[in-house]
């Protein structure tokens, strides 16, 4: 067995060891079917993927039963995964002026034909809300040997009465407010506003704003003349110019102008400090924020972000850029592992299967970073370290042979019935020597 194969197996074992006896083995089989690409070939069918992985009918039934009604929690498995990464010491959190980025996002596994499901989320391609299973993702962002890599911290389900975009986003923000550490900064993309951050009470944030955003100064202007009411609102601040119906509205002069070098290109940064919302009256006790605009020569449109931290422009820019690794987890779970299409209908399965897929995507991202690159075939003379290439190369080089035994895993003597009566039940007993099947391959 190769070093990469042993590493993959041992990581999966450490993740499922926190589960109950019998359930851990069944979940291990299900995870193995995910990482070896069987869900890509089965087009999202769970039992077909387990069958393609070479498991017996008895093992397939156990895995399905563990997925649907097994006693396990994705939070405990995330804790075991994070402990394993921490003990190895390869992953290091990124820091900017003492702050660590905490990226958050909301992803949806679309189920347009799932009857009776109350979850409705906005689909940009369809330009309307569609039925889907929404999950909130919270990740820390670090690096392994200079390569940026996310580390899952929490997967959040929406409440039943608020199973939509705003409801799930609110759950994510409330969780971050309660559990974020003193040196962590929430980094969020479009879809939220400064007013929501202040209403929930997020202490540190860097969020993206629209190009036509408007704010006010937290200082009252002087009264014109001796008569009239004293002004209560500050002047408007428009970071970027815009065109109205008949005239062009100029941008407000910036309070700070600076430049810095990032990846051999010069970025111009503009800042407006001490701002409040447009509906806020000027008051010394108001919680203010700053708006930064970054003009990057590699992008056509400038980047507009808001933060309530007093940081340098380069730190704010790098903090926001570290939000993008959270996007790789849904991409890996859906496209790389093949879980964009699912055929489960019980409420527990509809949440558990996507959660396991997101966890396995994080595992593959990490393994693809720490393990040596594997060529996909003879023509791949300079293989690179990225999980997209590993999806094919691992299937040919690593997953051909999967054998071994784990003494800590025991099997339950009783197999629960999960099919209607009348179907033939296979009750052959397998010993620990057959814990992992050896999948035959012409390349072995």
N, C-alpha and C positions, 0 to 999 in steps of 0.2 A: 504494500500500500504506500502511495506517495506521501510526502510530507504535507502537501496541500490537502489531500483527502483526510489524513489524520487530524489536521487542524480544524477542518470544517466539521467533522464528526464530534470532536471534543467540545467545540463551541456550542453546538446544538445540545449536547448532553448537559452542559452546565446551565443552559437556559431552562431546560425542562425539569431539572432536578428539584425545583421548588414545588412542583406539582405533586399530587397524591400518587401513591403506588398504583401502577396499572395505567393511570391517565397519562403519566409522563412518557411511557413507552408509546402509547397511541399517538400522542402529540408529536413525538419524535418522528414517527413514520409520516405524519402529515407535513411536518416541516421539511423532511427530506424530499417529499414529492414536490414541494414548492421550489426548493433551491436547485433541483436537478432538471428543471424545465418541463416537468410532466404536465403542468397546467397549461403550458403553451400548446402542447399537442392535444390535450383533452378539451381545449377551448373553454376552460372554466369549470368543467364537471369534476366534482371532488372524487367520486368513486372511480371514475375512469382514470384520473391522474394517479390515484393510489395503485390501480391495476397496472398501469404503464410503468410504475416504479418497481414492479415485480413482487408486490406483497400478496399474500394468500387471501382468500375470501374472509377467513376469520380475522385476520389483521385489518382488513379493510373495514369490516363491520365495527371493530373496536375503535378505530380511528374516527369513523363517522359518529359513533356514539359519544366519544370524548369531545368532539367538536360541538355537538348539539347540547348535551346535558352533562358534560364532565364538570367536576368541581375544580376549577382553575380560574385564575385572574390574570389578565394581561399586565396589570400593574406589578404583580410579583415577578413575572417573567422579565419585564423591563428592568426591575431592580437587579435581578441576577445578571442580565446582560451588561448593565452599567458597572456592576462590581467586577465582572470579568475584564472589561476594558480598562478599568482603573487599576487592577492588579498587574496587568501587562505593562502599563506605563508608556505605551507607544503614542497614545492619543494625548495631546496637550491642548488645553483651551486657549483661545486667542484672547488677547487683552489689548485695550487701547486706553491709555491714561488711567489704568487701574480698573477698567470696566470690561466685563465679558458680555458678548452678544447673546441674547436669548431669542431665537427666531421662532415665530409662531405663524401658523397658517391654517386654513380650513380646506379640506379636500373632500370630494364626493365620488363615490362609486355609483355610477348611474344604473338605475333599475327601472326603466320606463314601463315595464310590463309587470311589475310587482304589485299585485292586487292587495288592497287594504293597507298599504304603507302610507303613513301620514307625512313622511319627510319630503319637503319640496325645496329645491335649491335652484339657483339661477344657472342656466347653461348658456354660455356666451355664444357658442356656435348656433344654437337654436334660437337665441334671443328671447328666451322665456324660461319660466320655472318648470322643472321636470322632477319626477320622482327619483329619489336617490338616497343612499346611505351616507350621511355626512359624518365626518370624524375630524375633530380638532387635533392638530399636531403641535407639540412644543418640543423644541430641540435646542441643545447647546451646540455651539459651533467651535470647532478646533481644527487641528491639523495633525497629520502623520507624515513625517519626513518632508515637510513643506507643502503637502497636498491638503487642501481644505476638505474637511469631512464633518458631517453632522453626527450628533449622538442623541438618540431619542431620550427625552425626559418624561413625557407623558402623552398619552392618547386619551382624548376627551370625547365622551358621547353627549349629544344634546338631550335636553329634557323632552319628555313626550309632548308636552303642551307647547314647546318652542322649538319644534323640529324644522328649522329653516335657517337661512344664512345668518340673519341678525341674532337669532336666539343662540345658535352655536357659537358665534363670535363672542357674544356676551359671556357664555360659559367659559370660553378660553381666557378671556381677560380677567374674569373673577378668579379663576384658578391661578393665574400668574400673580395677581395681587396678593393672594394668600401664601404662595409658595416660592416666589422669586427671592433669591438671596440678595444681600446688601450690595453686592458688586455686579449684579446682572442687570442688563438694559434690554427692555422689550424692543424688538425690531420687527415692524409690521409693514406690510405693503398697503396699497390702496384698499378702500373698503371700510376704513374707520376714520374717525375725526378726532381732533384735539378735545372737543367737548365731551366725547365719550371717555377719553382717557381721564379727564378731570372728574367726570361724574362717577366713574368706578373707583378712582383713586390710585391710578398707576403712578408710582413714584418716579420712575425713570423710563423714558421711551424715546425712540427714534422712528417716526412714521413718515410715509410718503404722502405728499399732498398733491392735489390737482394743480395744473399749470395756471388756472384762473383763480387760485385761492386768494382770499382777502382777509386781513386782520386789522386790528386797531392798536394804536399806541396806548399804553397804560398811563398816559399823561394828558391832562385836560389842556386844550389850547387857551390862549389868552382871549378874553372877551373883547370883541370889537366895539369900541365906544364905551360910554358910561351907562347906557340903558340896555335893557333886555336881560334874559335869563342867563345865569352862569352856565357855561358848557359842562356837560356831564360825560361826554364820550370823547375819546381821543381821535386823532386823525386816522384816516384809512391808510393802510399799507398794502400796496400791490407789488409783489416781487417781480412780475413780468408784465410787459406791455400787452395790451389787447385792443381789439377793434370793436367799437360799438356799432350801432346802426348807421350813424352819420359821421362819427369822428373816432379817432384813435385815442385811447386812454394810455397815457405814459406810465411807465413803471416808477415806483418810489425810489428815491436815492438810497443806496445801501449804507448801513452804519459801518460795516467792515468789508474791506476788499482785500483779498489775499490770493496767492497762487502757491501751488505745491506740485511736486513731481511724483507721478504714480505710474509705475510700469513704463518708464521712459517716455512719458507724455506729460505735458503741462496742463493742469486743470485749474481753471479760474473759479474762485469761490466768493460768493456775496452773502452777507448776513444782515438780518434785521433783528434787533434784540428788544426785549422787554415788551412783548406783544400779548394781547388778549383777544378773545373772540369778538366778532362784530356786534354781538348783543350784550356785551359786558360794559358796564360803566367803569370809568377809570377810578381806581382805588388803590391805595398803597398795599393793602392786604391781598390783592389778587394774585393768583398763581400765574406767572407769566411763562412764555415760551419764546423760542427763537426760530426763525425760518432761515434755512440755508438753501442757496441755489448754486448748483455745480454745473459748469459748462465744460463738458468733456469732448475733446475733438473726435472721439470715436463714435459719438452719438449725435443724431440730428437735433433732438430736443433736450433741453436742460433738465436736470434732476432737481426736484423741489422736495425738501424734507423739513419736518418740524421736530424739535427736541426741547426738552426742559432742562437740559444739562449745559453747563458752561464748558464746552470743549473746543479744541482747535478744529478748524475746518477739515483737515486731513483725517482726524479721528472720527468725525461724524460721517465722512464719506466712506471710510473703511467699515464702520459699524453697519451702515446700511447695506453695503455690498455683501456682508456676511449673512444677509437674510436669504440669499439665493440657494444655499445648500439645502434648505428645508424643502425646496421644490424637487430635489432629486429623489426623495423617498416615495411620493406618489408615482413619479415616473418609473422608478424601479419596480414598485409593486404591481403597477398596471401593465406597462409595456414589456418590461424585462422578464417578469415572472408570469405574466399572462393572467393576472387576476382582475383585469379590467372587465371581464365577462364572468359572471358568477351565476350558479344555479343552486342556490340555497334559499329557503323560504321561511324557516322558523326565525323568530325575532332574535334569538340568541346567536344563531348562525350568521344572520345578516350583519351583525356587528363583529363577531369573533373572527370570521374569515378575513375581512379587510384588516383587522388589527394585527393578525398573525402575518399577513402579507407585508404590511408596513415594517414590522419588526424584522422579517427576513430580508427585506430590501436593505435595511440598515446593516444587517450582518454581512451581506454580500459586498456592500460598499466598503466596509471595514476590512474584510478578508482580501478584497481585490487590491487594497492599499498596502497591507503588510506582507502579502505573499509575493514571490517573484512573478514577473509577467510570464504568461504562458502563450506560446504561438497558437493560432487557430489551425494552421496547417503548414506545409513545407514552404509555402510562398511568403509566410509571415516572418520575415527575417528580423524585424525590429518591433517586437510586440510592445505595447504600451500598457500601463496600469490603469485600466478603467473597467468597470463591471459590465459594460455593454459587450466588450470583447470576451469577457469571461463567460458570458451566457452560452457561447458556442464552444469555446475552448475547454471549459470545465466539463461540459457535457461529454466531450470526446475523450479527454485525458484523465479526468478525475472520477466521474460518476459511472464509469464502466464497471467498476468492481467495488462493491460496498459490503464488506464482511467484518466480523469482529463480534465480541461479546462484552457486555457490561454487567458485572455482578451486582451492582447496586439496583438494577432494574429487575423487578419481579413481575410476574404475570398473575392476574386474577384467575382463579379456577373457573369462575362462572362467566359466561358470555351472555350479556343482556340481549333480549330480542328487540330488534329494531325494524324487522320486516313483518308483514302480515303472515299469519299462520298458513301453512301449506307449502311455503317455499322450503326447499331443502337446506337444512342448517349443517354446516361443516364443523364437526367437533373434534377434529384431529388435534392432539396436543403437541405443541412444539416446545422443545427444550431451549435452554439458554444458548446452546450452540447455534440455533437458527434465529437468534435475535435479529440479526441483519442478514438479508438475503444476498446472495451473490448473483448479480445480474450478468448473464452471459453476453459477451460481445465479440465480434470477429476480430477486434483489435487487441484483445487481451492476450 
